[in-house]
């Protein structure tokens, strides 16, 4: 294990994963102000030292996807944020920032996953809702009873789409995986 830590690529992957996790905790526990500061620093450092050319598009795309998915679920009554200020009148900024932070993992710490559709779908279906549940408990957000099953389906489909796009799987293989 210690030999693997000497490898610069391994250290970069671990730094990528640690940065995401630090950002997740900063957003969930620190709220929007701390979340903005932490996410801005993490995203800037990622784009400066780790991102591939054009990767900023993925970060922006996931910010848009987060607004669409979580914003739609918020409008449908899936979240109760209490008196928290909402970005664009829909989501707390800290929740929205988790999406581009997640996107920093796509080409790095999670790149191995996109060649394994069943594992990616299972991981998305379980890890996505687990993250929402843990975040809700830590941030004092109430979730509607139907939200976690919907999140499970949404994240399974997102991960399947990522397998097709980033894993370069032909449509027929992805079709059999779904």
Backbone as a chain_set.jsonl record, in Angstrom:
{"seq": "XXXXXXXXXXXXXXXXXXXXXXXXXXXXXXXXXXXXXXXXXXXXXXXXXXXXXXXXXXXXXXXXXXXXXXXXXXXXXXXXXXXXXXXXXXXXXXXXXXXXXXXXXXXXXXXXXXXXXXXXXXXXXXXXXXXXXXXXXXXXXXXXXXXXXXXXXXXXXXXXXXXXXXXXXXXXXXXXXX", "coords": {"N": [[0.818, -1.189, 0.0], [1.906, 1.293, 0.837], [3.811, 1.595, -1.091], [2.253, 2.093, -3.308], [1.359, 4.632, -2.683], [3.507, 6.181, -3.26], [3.401, 6.567, -5.912], [2.814, 9.073, -8.253], [0.391, 9.332, -9.716], [-1.461, 7.886, -8.182], [-1.447, 9.409, -5.858], [-2.557, 11.771, -6.871], [-5.15, 10.905, -7.515], [-6.104, 10.235, -4.974], [-5.937, 12.754, -3.758], [-7.835, 14.083, -5.29], [-10.186, 12.722, -4.549], [-10.17, 13.26, -1.776], [-10.409, 16.052, -1.812], [-12.959, 16.386, -2.919], [-14.489, 15.169, -0.873], [-13.902, 16.832, 1.299], [-15.054, 19.186, 0.333], [-17.733, 18.362, 0.203], [-18.349, 18.005, 2.951], [-17.862, 20.644, 3.82], [-19.863, 22.049, 2.453], [-22.26, 20.775, 3.338], [-22.117, 20.862, 6.179], [-21.262, 23.466, 6.647], [-22.944, 25.183, 5.33], [-24.237, 27.615, 2.961], [-22.463, 29.902, 2.726], [-19.882, 29.072, 3.709], [-19.734, 26.824, 2.105], [-19.674, 27.947, -0.505], [-17.185, 29.269, -0.456], [-15.405, 27.111, 0.029], [-16.042, 25.363, -2.132], [-15.455, 27.017, -4.325], [-12.681, 27.325, -4.013], [-11.833, 24.622, -4.194], [-12.778, 23.891, -6.76], [-11.387, 25.75, -8.347], [-8.703, 25.029, -7.816], [-8.794, 22.427, -8.76], [-9.336, 22.827, -11.508], [-7.005, 24.167, -12.175], [-4.821, 22.414, -11.571], [-5.494, 19.723, -12.004], [-7.516, 19.132, -13.846], [-8.554, 17.971, -17.054], [-8.119, 19.147, -20.455], [-10.857, 21.153, -21.372], [-12.48, 20.124, -19.401], [-13.895, 21.793, -17.729], [-16.328, 22.112, -18.879], [-17.775, 19.879, -18.108], [-18.022, 20.37, -15.383], [-19.609, 22.683, -15.394], [-21.8, 21.641, -16.777], [-22.746, 19.72, -14.968], [-23.479, 21.408, -12.907], [-25.679, 22.621, -14.081], [-27.246, 20.315, -14.476], [-27.681, 19.593, -11.83], [-29.261, 21.715, -10.953], [-31.493, 21.229, -12.505], [-32.29, 18.544, -11.738], [-32.256, 18.421, -8.771], [-33.478, 20.865, -8.318], [-35.952, 20.507, -9.616], [-36.963, 18.412, -8.053], [-37.095, 19.721, -5.616], [-39.009, 21.688, -6.176], [-41.156, 19.995, -6.489], [-41.665, 19.332, -3.922], [-39.935, 17.665, -2.543], [-37.879, 18.304, -0.774], [-37.487, 19.964, 2.356], [-36.289, 22.847, 3.279], [-36.526, 24.507, 5.382], [-36.029, 27.683, 6.767], [-33.914, 28.399, 5.193], [-31.954, 30.401, 2.96], [-32.588, 30.454, -0.537], [-31.054, 29.63, -3.61], [-31.755, 31.055, -6.682], [-34.349, 30.856, -5.909], [-34.98, 28.222, -5.448], [-33.139, 26.148, -4.514], [-30.859, 25.66, -1.73], [-27.703, 27.209, -1.951], [-25.512, 25.679, -1.163], [-26.302, 23.023, -1.594], [-26.61, 22.918, -4.34], [-23.974, 23.356, -5.16], [-22.753, 20.948, -4.687], [-23.017, 19.405, -6.955], [-21.239, 20.327, -9.18], [-18.92, 19.821, -7.725], [-19.03, 17.021, -7.448], [-18.662, 16.409, -10.124], [-15.943, 16.798, -10.442], [-14.835, 14.381, -9.933], [-15.332, 12.66, -12.03], [-13.565, 12.189, -14.296], [-11.381, 11.297, -13.016], [-10.991, 10.13, -10.001], [-13.232, 8.457, -10.212], [-13.033, 7.371, -12.729], [-12.461, 4.721, -13.443], [-14.83, 3.426, -12.991], [-16.674, 3.789, -15.037], [-16.399, 1.903, -16.993], [-17.717, -0.26, -16.099], [-20.744, -0.961, -16.149], [-22.879, -2.214, -14.612], [-21.943, -2.097, -11.998], [-21.611, 0.654, -11.749], [-24.27, 1.574, -12.03], [-25.463, 0.303, -9.817], [-23.895, 1.466, -7.798], [-24.596, 4.187, -8.147], [-27.352, 4.048, -7.612], [-27.378, 3.407, -4.939], [-25.4, 4.905, -3.518], [-25.92, 7.596, -4.196], [-28.59, 8.271, -3.061], [-27.895, 7.652, -0.394], [-25.992, 9.588, 0.2], [-27.599, 11.88, 0.059], [-29.354, 11.355, 2.177], [-27.604, 11.266, 4.412], [-26.535, 13.873, 4.23], [-28.874, 15.377, 4.571], [-29.565, 14.76, 7.225], [-27.353, 15.847, 8.562], [-27.488, 18.538, 7.821], [-29.947, 19.392, 8.628], [-32.203, 19.151, 6.994], [-35.398, 18.291, 5.85], [-36.686, 15.414, 4.264], [-38.964, 14.337, 1.778], [-40.976, 11.354, 1.925], [-40.945, 9.965, -0.504], [-38.7, 10.825, -1.827], [-36.05, 9.623, -1.674], [-36.275, 7.068, -3.079], [-36.774, 8.111, -5.651], [-34.448, 9.601, -6.055], [-32.668, 7.477, -6.089], [-33.318, 6.158, -8.494], [-32.798, 8.285, -10.281], [-29.999, 8.738, -9.915], [-29.01, 6.233, -10.635], [-29.643, 6.222, -13.367], [-28.174, 8.472, -14.204], [-25.565, 7.562, -13.74], [-25.51, 5.384, -15.488], [-25.731, 6.717, -17.926], [-23.307, 8.094, -17.816], [-21.562, 5.943, -18.041], [-22.01, 5.225, -20.674], [-21.177, 7.545, -22.011], [-18.582, 8.281, -20.962], [-17.331, 5.857, -20.595], [-17.198, 4.913, -23.062], [-18.829, 2.936, -24.108], [-20.558, 0.919, -26.447], [-23.896, 1.632, -27.599], [-25.477, -0.674, -27.62], [-24.347, -2.338, -25.674], [-24.748, -0.831, -23.362], [-27.503, -0.752, -23.448], [-28.11, -3.447, -22.887], [-27.177, -3.489, -20.302], [-28.971, -2.005, -18.895]], "CA": [[0.0, 0.0, 0.0], [2.751, 2.482, 0.906], [4.464, 1.715, -2.387], [1.281, 2.73, -4.206], [1.27, 6.055, -2.332], [4.642, 6.876, -3.87], [3.05, 6.821, -7.308], [2.158, 10.384, -8.377], [-0.995, 9.184, -10.179], [-2.261, 7.472, -7.032], [-1.585, 10.577, -4.978], [-3.494, 12.702, -7.514], [-6.499, 10.353, -7.355], [-6.478, 10.379, -3.563], [-6.158, 14.182, -3.518], [-9.111, 14.38, -5.934], [-11.231, 12.178, -3.69], [-10.161, 13.997, -0.508], [-10.925, 17.396, -2.06], [-14.418, 16.276, -3.035], [-15.077, 14.883, 0.435], [-13.794, 18.068, 2.086], [-16.079, 20.085, -0.2], [-19.041, 17.849, 0.619], [-18.536, 18.36, 4.358], [-17.937, 22.109, 3.938], [-21.189, 22.473, 1.993], [-23.337, 20.231, 4.173], [-22.007, 21.344, 7.561], [-20.98, 24.893, 6.713], [-23.983, 25.978, 4.686], [-23.943, 28.241, 1.68], [-21.295, 30.779, 2.731], [-18.685, 28.219, 3.791], [-19.765, 25.979, 0.91], [-19.218, 28.723, -1.664], [-15.745, 29.487, -0.333], [-14.708, 25.836, -0.147], [-16.25, 24.866, -3.492], [-14.698, 27.877, -5.24], [-11.264, 26.97, -3.889], [-11.627, 23.265, -4.712], [-12.971, 23.895, -8.212], [-10.276, 26.489, -8.96], [-7.508, 24.187, -7.735], [-8.995, 21.291, -9.67], [-9.16, 23.292, -12.886], [-5.611, 24.587, -12.363], [-3.805, 21.375, -11.462], [-5.855, 18.342, -12.287], [-8.505, 18.97, -14.911], [-8.164, 17.763, -18.445], [-8.633, 20.24, -21.298], [-12.3, 21.136, -21.594], [-13.228, 19.513, -18.298], [-14.764, 22.81, -17.143], [-17.68, 21.902, -19.428], [-18.436, 18.883, -17.266], [-18.374, 21.024, -14.125], [-20.767, 23.525, -15.701], [-22.928, 20.773, -17.139], [-23.302, 19.125, -13.756], [-24.171, 22.467, -12.181], [-26.995, 22.706, -14.727], [-27.996, 19.086, -14.185], [-28.101, 19.684, -10.429], [-30.397, 22.634, -10.877], [-32.632, 20.541, -13.106], [-32.718, 17.386, -10.935], [-32.613, 18.79, -7.4], [-34.443, 21.963, -8.395], [-37.26, 19.914, -9.918], [-37.429, 17.668, -6.884], [-37.453, 20.71, -4.592], [-40.296, 22.277, -6.571], [-42.177, 18.968, -6.288], [-41.868, 19.139, -2.489], [-39.069, 16.602, -2.025], [-37.014, 18.84, 0.28], [-37.942, 21.081, 3.175], [-35.073, 23.509, 3.722], [-36.834, 25.432, 6.47], [-35.896, 29.106, 6.454], [-32.64, 28.634, 4.501], [-32.058, 31.16, 1.709], [-32.538, 29.57, -1.7], [-30.495, 30.165, -4.853], [-32.765, 31.075, -7.745], [-35.633, 30.56, -5.3], [-35.271, 26.785, -5.514], [-32.228, 25.308, -3.724], [-29.756, 26.338, -1.055], [-26.507, 27.211, -2.779], [-24.62, 24.59, -0.759], [-26.739, 21.775, -2.231], [-26.323, 23.048, -5.764], [-22.53, 23.268, -5.351], [-22.306, 19.551, -4.631], [-23.025, 18.831, -8.307], [-19.942, 20.481, -9.852], [-17.897, 19.126, -6.947], [-19.078, 15.627, -7.873], [-18.124, 16.312, -11.485], [-14.484, 16.746, -10.401], [-14.44, 12.978, -9.788], [-15.708, 11.876, -13.203], [-12.421, 11.81, -15.136], [-10.243, 11.03, -12.149], [-11.194, 9.063, -9.015], [-14.287, 7.524, -10.637], [-12.894, 7.012, -14.15], [-12.473, 3.263, -13.574], [-16.197, 2.931, -12.82], [-17.505, 3.939, -16.236], [-16.26, 0.678, -17.802], [-18.447, -1.301, -15.365], [-22.099, -0.397, -16.054], [-23.697, -2.736, -13.516], [-21.414, -1.547, -10.752], [-21.915, 2.093, -11.752], [-25.701, 1.73, -11.771], [-25.674, -0.076, -8.42], [-23.288, 2.514, -6.98], [-25.431, 5.382, -8.228], [-28.646, 3.794, -6.979], [-27.229, 3.311, -3.481], [-24.573, 5.984, -2.966], [-26.601, 8.876, -4.369], [-29.556, 8.499, -1.983], [-27.217, 7.626, 0.91], [-25.391, 10.9, 0.378], [-28.689, 12.813, 0.363], [-29.854, 11.058, 3.517], [-26.609, 11.732, 5.382], [-26.495, 15.324, 4.155], [-30.102, 15.921, 5.151], [-29.462, 14.654, 8.683], [-26.338, 16.777, 9.057], [-27.849, 19.932, 7.518], [-31.271, 19.71, 9.148], [-33.163, 19.218, 5.887], [-36.38, 17.211, 5.854], [-36.905, 14.808, 2.959], [-40.254, 13.673, 1.58], [-40.792, 9.894, 1.912], [-40.745, 9.459, -1.859], [-37.521, 11.416, -2.455], [-34.906, 8.719, -1.817], [-36.438, 6.167, -4.225], [-36.626, 8.879, -6.894], [-33.015, 9.869, -6.181], [-32.033, 6.222, -6.46], [-33.528, 5.989, -9.929], [-32.105, 9.368, -10.986], [-28.555, 8.513, -9.9], [-28.728, 5.046, -11.439], [-29.684, 6.645, -14.768], [-27.028, 9.36, -14.434], [-24.359, 6.731, -13.829], [-25.589, 4.622, -16.734], [-25.388, 7.661, -19.0], [-21.868, 8.332, -17.728], [-20.902, 4.761, -18.612], [-22.113, 5.309, -22.134], [-20.412, 8.69, -22.509], [-17.182, 8.273, -20.546], [-16.782, 4.512, -20.731], [-17.164, 4.634, -24.499], [-19.519, 1.685, -24.389], [-21.563, 1.048, -27.504], [-25.285, 1.712, -27.118], [-26.037, -2.018, -27.417], [-23.881, -2.85, -24.386], [-25.449, -0.081, -22.329], [-28.888, -1.22, -23.486], [-28.201, -4.712, -22.159], [-26.893, -3.248, -18.897], [-30.095, -1.329, -18.261]], "C": [[0.867, 1.26, 0.0], [3.505, 2.699, -0.392], [3.538, 2.422, -3.373], [1.178, 4.227, -3.927], [2.443, 6.861, -2.888], [4.356, 7.241, -5.321], [2.316, 8.151, -7.419], [0.702, 10.292, -8.845], [-1.916, 8.78, -9.042], [-2.479, 8.64, -6.089], [-2.566, 11.59, -5.565], [-4.938, 12.21, -7.364], [-6.987, 10.501, -5.923], [-6.735, 11.844, -3.21], [-7.498, 14.609, -4.117], [-10.273, 13.926, -5.052], [-11.322, 12.941, -2.367], [-10.722, 15.413, -0.686], [-12.444, 17.37, -2.192], [-15.049, 16.083, -1.662], [-15.008, 16.099, 1.348], [-14.849, 19.078, 1.632], [-17.472, 19.667, 0.221], [-19.325, 18.255, 2.067], [-18.653, 19.87, 4.545], [-19.319, 22.601, 3.529], [-22.277, 22.043, 2.961], [-23.295, 20.805, 5.595], [-21.855, 22.854, 7.657], [-22.045, 25.769, 6.101], [-23.461, 26.691, 3.449], [-22.687, 29.105, 1.692], [-19.998, 29.97, 2.762], [-18.604, 27.337, 2.549], [-19.266, 26.696, -0.323], [-17.706, 28.91, -1.621], [-14.964, 28.198, -0.589], [-14.836, 25.33, -1.58], [-15.467, 25.702, -4.493], [-13.217, 27.523, -5.207], [-10.991, 25.6, -4.506], [-11.761, 23.237, -6.227], [-11.834, 24.633, -8.908], [-8.993, 25.661, -8.943], [-7.61, 22.994, -8.682], [-8.737, 21.715, -11.114], [-7.705, 23.669, -13.164], [-4.653, 23.411, -12.444], [-4.224, 19.979, -11.88], [-6.746, 18.161, -13.51], [-7.857, 18.737, -16.263], [-8.689, 18.934, -19.269], [-10.138, 20.082, -21.544], [-13.126, 20.552, -20.467], [-14.161, 20.5, -17.614], [-16.189, 22.651, -17.655], [-18.464, 20.892, -18.6], [-18.874, 19.51, -15.946], [-19.602, 21.908, -14.318], [-21.997, 22.711, -16.04], [-23.571, 20.135, -15.917], [-23.956, 20.165, -12.863], [-25.576, 22.637, -12.757], [-27.857, 21.496, -14.441], [-28.505, 19.097, -12.75], [-29.286, 20.601, -10.244], [-31.654, 21.97, -11.435], [-33.169, 19.431, -12.197], [-33.171, 17.83, -9.542], [-33.605, 19.947, -7.372], [-35.844, 21.445, -8.681], [-37.829, 19.16, -8.735], [-37.804, 18.61, -5.732], [-38.805, 21.342, -4.91], [-41.446, 21.292, -6.38], [-42.414, 18.678, -4.806], [-41.001, 18.06, -1.875], [-38.185, 17.025, -0.875], [-37.768, 19.9, 1.068], [-36.695, 21.693, 3.803], [-35.318, 24.471, 4.875], [-36.732, 26.866, 5.999], [-34.613, 29.422, 5.689], [-32.86, 29.461, 3.237], [-31.827, 30.228, 0.519], [-31.957, 30.295, -2.911], [-31.539, 30.009, -5.946], [-34.149, 30.707, -7.22], [-35.968, 29.09, -5.208], [-34.453, 25.965, -4.527], [-31.294, 26.17, -2.891], [-28.503, 26.196, -1.932], [-25.594, 26.04, -2.436], [-25.013, 23.274, -1.428], [-26.409, 21.796, -3.718], [-24.835, 22.873, -6.042], [-22.004, 21.841, -5.302], [-22.219, 18.922, -6.021], [-21.726, 19.081, -9.061], [-18.799, 19.858, -9.056], [-17.868, 17.639, -7.309], [-18.437, 15.457, -9.25], [-16.597, 16.297, -11.504], [-13.979, 15.309, -10.309], [-14.554, 12.184, -11.093], [-14.529, 11.348, -14.01], [-11.214, 11.38, -14.315], [-10.553, 9.851, -11.226], [-12.246, 8.042, -9.436], [-14.117, 7.027, -12.072], [-12.944, 5.504, -14.376], [-13.898, 2.709, -13.609], [-16.988, 2.908, -14.118], [-17.338, 2.781, -17.221], [-17.06, -0.481, -17.2], [-19.89, -0.848, -15.135], [-22.917, -0.912, -14.875], [-23.244, -2.172, -12.18], [-21.716, -0.051, -10.646], [-23.386, 2.338, -11.42], [-26.011, 1.398, -10.309], [-25.093, 0.981, -7.474], [-24.113, 3.789, -6.982], [-26.737, 5.216, -7.472], [-28.555, 3.735, -5.457], [-26.478, 4.508, -2.886], [-25.233, 7.353, -3.087], [-27.591, 9.145, -3.248], [-28.924, 8.474, -0.593], [-26.577, 8.963, 1.216], [-26.448, 11.945, 0.725], [-29.206, 12.597, 1.779], [-28.885, 11.568, 4.586], [-26.557, 13.252, 5.404], [-27.712, 15.969, 4.791], [-30.046, 15.87, 6.677], [-28.482, 15.684, 9.24], [-26.739, 18.242, 8.883], [-29.227, 20.324, 8.034], [-32.318, 19.908, 8.063], [-34.106, 18.028, 5.999], [-36.61, 16.728, 4.429], [-38.291, 14.172, 2.902], [-40.013, 12.164, 1.5], [-40.478, 9.319, 0.53], [-39.42, 9.894, -2.476], [-36.385, 10.421, -2.662], [-35.095, 7.68, -2.921], [-36.295, 6.886, -5.573], [-35.157, 9.217, -7.121], [-32.256, 8.612, -6.6], [-32.142, 5.98, -7.967], [-32.754, 7.04, -10.719], [-30.602, 9.104, -11.045], [-28.157, 7.239, -10.633], [-28.686, 5.416, -12.919], [-28.522, 7.584, -15.11], [-25.762, 8.534, -14.603], [-24.361, 5.863, -15.083], [-25.235, 5.506, -17.926], [-23.894, 7.971, -18.993], [-21.08, 7.152, -18.264], [-20.908, 4.837, -20.133], [-21.209, 6.407, -22.681], [-18.923, 8.587, -22.201], [-16.524, 6.906, -20.667], [-16.666, 4.088, -22.173], [-17.76, 3.28, -24.842], [-20.49, 1.882, -25.546], [-22.967, 1.027, -26.918], [-25.853, 0.33, -26.848], [-25.585, -2.607, -26.075], [-24.592, -2.139, -23.256], [-26.917, -0.51, -22.29], [-29.073, -2.521, -22.756], [-27.949, -4.524, -20.672], [-28.081, -2.652, -18.17], [-31.271, -2.199, -18.296]], "O": [[0.595, 2.195, -0.753], [3.809, 3.834, -0.762], [3.982, 3.246, -4.172], [0.935, 5.009, -4.846], [2.373, 8.087, -2.974], [5.001, 8.125, -5.885], [1.299, 8.348, -6.754], [-0.132, 11.089, -8.417], [-3.038, 9.278, -8.948], [-3.583, 8.833, -5.58], [-3.331, 12.205, -4.822], [-5.843, 13.006, -7.114], [-8.143, 10.851, -5.685], [-7.651, 12.144, -2.445], [-8.218, 15.408, -3.518], [-11.229, 14.673, -4.842], [-12.418, 13.235, -1.891], [-11.428, 15.915, 0.189], [-13.134, 18.23, -1.644], [-16.026, 16.751, -1.322], [-15.951, 16.371, 2.091], [-15.466, 19.748, 2.461], [-18.304, 20.511, 0.557], [-20.394, 18.78, 2.376], [-19.464, 20.328, 5.349], [-19.887, 23.475, 4.186], [-23.117, 22.849, 3.36], [-24.329, 21.189, 6.143], [-22.274, 23.458, 8.644], [-22.054, 26.979, 6.325], [-22.371, 26.394, 2.959], [-21.907, 29.045, 0.742], [-19.118, 30.173, 1.926], [-17.519, 27.129, 2.004], [-18.513, 26.123, -1.11], [-17.025, 28.73, -2.631], [-13.983, 28.195, -1.334], [-13.845, 24.913, -2.179], [-14.874, 25.152, -5.421], [-12.573, 27.432, -6.252], [-10.028, 25.436, -5.255], [-10.94, 22.622, -6.907], [-11.363, 24.188, -9.954], [-8.278, 25.6, -9.943], [-6.632, 22.607, -9.322], [-8.011, 21.045, -11.848], [-7.231, 23.5, -14.287], [-3.761, 23.401, -13.292], [-3.363, 19.126, -12.093], [-6.709, 17.105, -14.14], [-6.772, 19.237, -16.561], [-9.601, 19.638, -18.835], [-10.613, 18.998, -21.883], [-14.352, 20.49, -20.567], [-15.13, 20.084, -16.978], [-17.146, 23.005, -16.966], [-19.673, 21.035, -18.414], [-19.962, 19.222, -15.447], [-20.525, 21.884, -13.504], [-23.108, 23.053, -15.636], [-24.795, 20.023, -15.838], [-24.894, 19.845, -12.131], [-26.546, 22.778, -12.012], [-29.056, 21.624, -14.194], [-29.625, 18.664, -12.48], [-30.203, 20.307, -9.476], [-32.746, 22.137, -10.892], [-34.367, 19.383, -11.917], [-34.33, 17.639, -9.173], [-34.474, 20.003, -6.501], [-36.813, 21.888, -8.064], [-39.021, 19.25, -8.442], [-38.725, 18.324, -4.966], [-39.644, 21.51, -4.025], [-42.581, 21.701, -6.137], [-43.273, 17.863, -4.468], [-41.305, 17.582, -0.782], [-37.778, 16.185, -0.072], [-38.583, 20.639, 0.516], [-36.117, 21.134, 4.735], [-34.402, 25.177, 5.297], [-37.281, 27.227, 4.957], [-34.255, 30.591, 5.549], [-33.839, 29.251, 2.52], [-30.982, 29.334, 0.566], [-32.326, 31.434, -3.2], [-32.131, 28.942, -6.103], [-35.02, 30.295, -7.986], [-37.111, 28.731, -4.923], [-35.014, 25.165, -3.777], [-30.964, 27.288, -3.288], [-28.296, 25.164, -2.571], [-24.966, 25.466, -3.326], [-24.139, 22.487, -1.791], [-25.976, 20.789, -4.278], [-24.469, 22.294, -7.065], [-20.924, 21.559, -5.821], [-21.428, 18.003, -6.236], [-21.138, 18.119, -9.555], [-17.812, 19.413, -9.642], [-16.791, 17.062, -7.46], [-17.748, 14.468, -9.501], [-16.003, 15.833, -12.478], [-12.807, 15.05, -10.582], [-13.924, 11.135, -11.231], [-14.506, 10.171, -14.369], [-10.143, 11.129, -14.867], [-10.394, 8.697, -11.624], [-12.158, 6.876, -9.051], [-14.991, 6.322, -12.578], [-13.431, 5.059, -15.415], [-14.144, 1.65, -14.188], [-17.887, 2.082, -14.276], [-18.083, 2.702, -18.198], [-17.064, -1.578, -17.759], [-20.225, -0.398, -14.04], [-23.585, -0.126, -14.203], [-24.064, -1.815, -11.334], [-22.041, 0.444, -9.567], [-23.705, 3.213, -10.616], [-26.742, 2.133, -9.645], [-25.717, 1.345, -6.477], [-24.308, 4.405, -5.935], [-27.181, 6.129, -6.775], [-29.541, 3.984, -4.764], [-26.887, 5.054, -1.861], [-25.12, 8.179, -2.182], [-27.457, 10.146, -2.544], [-29.37, 9.198, 0.297], [-26.611, 9.426, 2.356], [-26.222, 12.798, 1.583], [-29.467, 13.561, 2.498], [-29.295, 12.219, 5.547], [-26.538, 13.857, 6.476], [-27.598, 16.989, 5.471], [-30.434, 16.828, 7.346], [-28.748, 16.316, 10.263], [-26.375, 19.09, 9.698], [-29.632, 21.477, 7.891], [-33.215, 20.74, 8.201], [-33.67, 16.897, 6.217], [-36.717, 17.53, 3.501], [-38.734, 13.545, 3.864], [-38.949, 11.738, 1.051], [-39.811, 8.29, 0.424], [-39.044, 9.394, -3.536], [-35.806, 10.386, -3.748], [-34.142, 7.422, -3.655], [-35.753, 6.322, -6.523], [-34.669, 9.133, -8.247], [-31.308, 8.687, -7.382], [-31.158, 5.637, -8.622], [-32.119, 6.714, -11.722], [-29.994, 9.232, -12.108], [-27.066, 7.175, -11.198], [-27.795, 4.974, -13.645], [-27.953, 7.49, -16.198], [-24.974, 8.785, -15.515], [-23.306, 5.636, -15.676], [-24.518, 5.079, -18.831], [-23.283, 8.096, -20.054], [-20.031, 7.341, -18.881], [-19.907, 4.539, -20.785], [-20.549, 6.218, -23.703], [-18.092, 8.785, -23.088], [-15.307, 6.805, -20.823], [-16.107, 3.035, -22.48], [-17.282, 2.573, -25.729], [-21.171, 2.905, -25.616], [-23.187, 0.458, -25.849], [-26.647, 0.175, -25.92], [-26.358, -3.3, -25.413], [-25.001, -2.777, -22.286], [-27.504, -0.617, -21.213], [-30.079, -2.706, -22.071], [-28.444, -5.304, -19.859], [-28.189, -2.782, -16.951], [-32.336, -1.818, -17.81]]}, "num_chains": 1, "name": "protein.A"}
